[in-house]
């Protein structure tokens, strides 16, 4: 058994959770459960990013104090974690006093290492991204943030800087080897082809009061990304003496493509400055569109993940977004696609398979589930897809097994095999034994994706006699 550590990006609490946040949680949970199934000790860290300009502005609009505002909104994120059945072991709030204390100590370590200096920043800034933007980036974006569709702001202010440029070679190597999928890493390599640039890591308190104070300088507040990125190690207790160093470096950090440059440039620089190892992999997923169009509040096409979960359950949500949204690329959600997958694959392929098998066991072999015909299924492709973080493809392999078992029933026709003669009695036992052992293998492979459904299949077929077989996925209409 080895120790495994996975993190998901911590979202801003300036609005309720959206599909992108759910994708972070889901993908990280699939990997965490898979590793736990291999006998490894897993820690999975998530959290909420509660400082910054956006949060401060939203609190003001709501006529609330920032702390009260984030206290209320943070509940919706922990609620989603619970409803999605996500196996988080560590949940960090950046307003937590321990996190703030640890981040200030991280700042002091970077400063002591000679990596922080003060200078005047003159350039572009996106409030929505909480990010400073180089002139080249701004020009390529036509001076408008592509994620938030708002003009960039021109700033001139005195800030502290982090010497990211010192680590250009190491950052390049990180992006060449650690980014999944690799084409995302190549995007960053193109961005830093002339070298990584030093970045502003603070803002004047008069411009931003809601954040962690810079140690020994009350006039400046830490840039939210230094505060937020550090959560991946403060969750383990860093830099306290008793921090869980045996779980670092993270095996995987799951993020959306819109925050890749912060995680692939600034975050490595912070870690290298602290003398810590870099994460082994950054798993970068794309966006989920609604009927081919980017979700937007102004358009009114935003899909609330809780609406799906409340109507059809977490297992149906997990299935659709794990299998029908590409792990590496942008995907598309429509209610039509969702219901087609729910009824055709969950209710029909799987639900009918389970209920048919349970009923035939009762009819033909007295309900016995004792296995005499051991099922053999080549799971090498499944394991390779999991190792490559192609979770959509891995779940496709699991579904191939369900379809195989359905086809086996159609070809063997157990209801005919069960008729007459003693010899055929032996044959029907073998046929039903094959189905039972096949479904138990199926549930094992399914566990990282649909843990509750897998557990129900085990309950039905895992004893000496067949258990009660509830309808796993009742046919649905929108």
N, C-alpha and C positions, 0 to 999 in steps of 0.2 A: 504493500500500500504506500502511495506517495501523496504528498500534499499538493492540492491544486487550488489556484485562486483565479476567480473570474470577476470582472466588474462590468457594470453597465453605466452608461453616461448618466449624470445626474441632471434632471431637467430643471429649468427655471420655474419657480412657482408664481409666475405672473398671470397664469391662466390654468384652466383645468387640463388634465392629461389628454393627449391626443393619440392617434394611431401610431405615430413615430415612437412615442414613449413606450407604448405597449410592445412594439417590435423589439426595442432594446431589451425589455424585461424578458420577453419570450425567447429570443435567440440565446440570451445568456443562460436562461433556465434550462433550455434543451441541452446545452453543453454541460452544465453543472450536474444535471440528472444522469446524463450518459456517463460522466466520469465517476459519479457515486456508484453507478451500476457496475463499474469496473473494479470496485473495491477501494477507490481512492477517497481520501479525506478532503472535502471540498468546502471552501469558503466563497460565498457569493455576496459581493458588496454592491449596494445601490444607495440612492439617497436623493436629496433635494438641494438645489442651488438657490439659496434664499437671499443673496445680496445683489447689489448692482443697480444701475440706472433704471432699467426696465421695471424692476420690482418696486423701486422707490416711486416711480411715476404712477404705476398702477395703484399703489396704496393711496397716493394722494387723490387720484381720481375716485377712489372708493371712500374717501374721507375717513381713512383709517390709519393708525400708526403702522409702520412697516412690520414690526414684530407681530402684532395682532393679525395683520393681513396674511403673513406667511404661515402663522400658526393654523389659521383656518384652511388655507389652500393646501397645505402639506397633507392634511387628512385625506384629500381626494387621491393623492398619489399612493399613500399607504393602503387605502381602500382598494385601488386597482391592483396593487401587488397581491392583496389577499384574494380578490375575486378571480385573478388570473392563475391562482395556485402556483405562485412563483416561490421558489425555495431560497429566498434571501436569508442570509445569516447575519449580515451587518448592514444597518441602514443609517446613513450619515446625514445629519442636517448641518449645513454650513453655519447656522446661527448657534449651534451647540457650543458651549463654553470650552469643552475639551478640544474640539476641532479648531476653534479660533486660537486657543493657546498654542496648539501644535503648529498651526500655519505661521504664527508670528515667530516661532522658533526656527521654522524652515527659512523664513526671510533672513533671520540673523545668521544662519549658517551660510546662505548664499552671499550675504554681505561680507562675512568674515573671509570667504573664499575669494573676495575681490571681484565678484561677478555683478555687483549692483553699483550703478553710478547715477548721478543726477544730471539732467540736461533738459533743454527746451524742445518739446515736441511740436512740430508744425506739420500737419498733414490731415489725412482723412480718417473718419471714425464712423462706425455704424452702431447706433444705439441698439437696434434689434439684435445684432450679433454680439453686442458688448465687445466689439473688436476694432482695433486699429488696422488700417488698410494702407498698403504701400501705394506709391504713385502709379507703379506699373499695374497693380491689381485694380486700382480705382479706374484707370484708363480702360482696361479690359472689360470692366463692368459698366462702362459708360457712366461712371460716377453715380450709379444707382445700385443698391444692394439687390442682387437677384433673388435672394431668399425672402426678403421682406418688401420688395417693390417700393422702397423709399430712398430718396436722395441721400447720399453720404453727407456727413457734416464736416466742415473744415474747422480744425482746431488749432489753437496755438496756446500751449500751456507748459508749465514746468513740471516734469514728471521724473520718477525714477525709471531707469532702464535696466534690463537684464542682458548680459553679454552673450546672447544667443550665437552670434557670429563666431565665437571662439570654438564652437562645437560643430561647425559646418560639416566636416568630414564624417564625424560620427552620426550626425543626423541623416546624411546621405545614405550611409550604410544601413541605417535603421529602415529608411524608406525603400531601399532596394530589397530587403529581406523579410521585413516583419509585417508589411501591410497585406491584408487579404480583403478583396482580390488584388492581384499585383498591379492592375492598371490604375488603381487609385494611388498606389505608391509612385507610379510614373508621373501622375499629375503633379504631385508634390515635388518630385525631382525637377520637373520643368519649372516649377515656381521658384525654386532655389538654385537654378542653374548658375546664377552669378554669385551664389553664396547666401547663406541664411543671414537675415538682418537682425540687429538688436531690436528688442521690442519694449515699448513702454509698459511698465507693470504697476503704475499707480495713477491716481487722478487727484487733483486738488480737492480738499474737503469741501470747499465752497461750491464745487461742481457735483460732487457725489459724497453725501454724508453717510449713506447706508452701506456700510462695508466694514471690513476689519482694518483697524488703524495700523499705519506703518509704524513699526517699533521706533521709538525715540524721535518721531516727527509727527506731531498731532495735526499738522497742516495737510497731510497726505493720507489717502485711503488706498488700500491695495486694490489693484485691478482685479476684477472678478475672476478672471481665468486662473490667476495664480492661486487664489482662494479655492476655486472649484476643483481645479485639476489635482490639487494636493489631497483631496478627499480619498483618493485611491490608496494612499499610504497612511493617512491619519486614521482611516477605518481599521488599520492593523495596529494602531497605537504609535506610529512613528511621529516624532523622534524620541519618545520615551524609552528609557533603558530596557523596559520589559516588552517592547513591541514585538509582534509576531513576525520576526524577520525570516522565519523558515517558510513562510508563505510567499515571500517576494523573491524574484519578480513575478508579476501577474502572468499567468499562462495566456490569458486572452482578455482584451478589453473591447467591449462591444459599443460601437458608436454609430451615429448616422453620418452620411457623407458631408453634411453641411458643417460639421465641426471637426472635420479631419485635420485641417491645417493646424489647429490649436494642439491637437493630440500628437501630431507627427512632427511638429517643429518646436513649439514652446515647451510641451511636456517633457520630451527627451532632454532638452537643455536644462530644465529644472533638475531632473534626476541625475544627469551627468554632473551638474554642479554640486549635488549632494553626495556624489560618489556612490550612487546606487545603480544597480543594473536596470536596463530598459525592459519594458514588457516584451514577452516573447512574440506575441501577435496582437495586431489591431484588426478586429473584424469589423468591416465597414459595410453597412447596409444602405440601400437606396431609399427613395421616398415611396409612399403608397398614394397613388392618384385615385380620384373618384371618376370612374367612367372616362378615363383617358385625360382628365383635367386635374391639374394640381389643386389640392384642397385649399380653400381660402374662405375665411369668414365673410369677406366682402361679396364673394360669389354665392355663398350660402350652401356649399357642397361638402362641408366638413362632416365626417362620419365620427360620431361619438363611440369609442370602443365599448363603453359601458352599455350603450343601447343594444349592441350585438350580444354581449355577455348576458344581459338581463333577459333577453328574449330567447336565446338559443343555448346559453350555457358557455362556460369557459372552455370546455373540451372542443366544442364546435368552432369557437373563435381560434383556439390554438391550432386546430387542424387546418383551417382555411389559410391562415396567415403563415403557417410553417410550410405548407405544401404548395399553395397557389400564388404566393408572393415570392419571387426569386430571392434567394438569400443575398446575392451579390448586386442585383440590379433593381431599378424601379419596378414596382408592380402596380396592379390595377384592381380596385374593388368596385363591384356593383352588387346590388342586392340580388340581381338575377344570377350572377356567377356564384355568389355565396350560397343561394338556395339550391342551385344545381349541384354544387359539391355536397351540401348537407344531405339532400334527398337521395342523390345518385350514389354517393360514395359512403357517407356515414350511415344513413338509414338503410340503404339497399345492400351495398357490398359487405359492410361490416355487421350492421344490425341483423339483417336476415340470416347471415352466415351463423351468427351466434345462436339465434333463436331456433333455426332449423336443426343445428347440430344438437342442441340441448333436447329438443323434442324427439329427435331420432334416437338419442341415447335412452330416453325413457321408454320409447316404443319397442326398440329392437334388442336392447341388451340389459333391460331392467334398471337403467340409470347408471350402470357401472362406468366409471371413468378410468379404470385401471389400464395402464398403457402396456400393451404387448408388442405393438408395432412402433418402434421409435422413429420419429420423424427426422429427416435430414434435409436441411436447407442451407445452401451456400450463402453465408452472410458476409463474404469478403468484400463485395461491392458496397454493401451497407457500411461496413466499418471504414472503408477507404473514404467514402463520402463524408462520414462523420469526422475523420481525421483531417479532411480538407475543408471542413466547415460548410460543406454543401448540404445544409440540412433539408432543403427542399427536395433534393435528389435522394437523400437517405430515406426520407419519409415515402417517396415514390417507390423505393425498393420494398419497404414494409408493406405497402399496398399491393405490390405485385404478389406477395405471399397470400394476402387475403383473396385476391382474384384467383390464384392457383387453387386454393382450397375450395372456392366456389365451383371452379371448373372440375375439380376432383369429384365433388358431389354429383354434378351433372353427368359425368362420364361413368361413375361407378353405380349410380342409381341404387343407393342402399335399400330403398323400399322394395326393390326387386330381389336384391341379394338376400334379404331377410326371409323371403318366402321359402317354405319347405326345407327338407333334408338336413341331416346332422352336419354334413360337410359345409353346407352353406352357413350354418350357424357359426362355424369357425371363421368363415370368410367375413361375415358381418362384424364379428368381433375385431378382426384386423382392420376393416374399413373404418369403423368408429374409433378404434385406437389411433389410427393415422390422423384422423380429424382432431381428436383431443390433443395429441402431442403437437400437431401443427398449430393449433390455436394457442397453446401455451408458449410455443416459440414466438408466435406472432405478438403475444402480450409482452414478452420480454423485450422485443425490438421496439414495441410501441411506447414503452414506459417513458422515455425522455420527452416524448411529444404529447401524449394523452395519458398522463399518469393515473387519473381516476378511472378511465375506461379500461386501461390495462389491469388495474386492481380488480375491477368487476369481473373481467374475463378469468382472472386467476381464481376468484371466489367461486365462479360457476363450475370451472373444470379442474381446479387444482386439488380437489379431495378424492376420496374413494368413490363417491357417487355425485352425480350432477346436482348442482345447487339450483336455486330459483333463478330463472333467466328473465330479468326485467327487460322491457323494451329500451334499448340503449339510446336510440335516437328516433323518437316518434316523427313520422312524416310531418312536414311543416309547410305552411303557406304564409307569405308575407302579409 
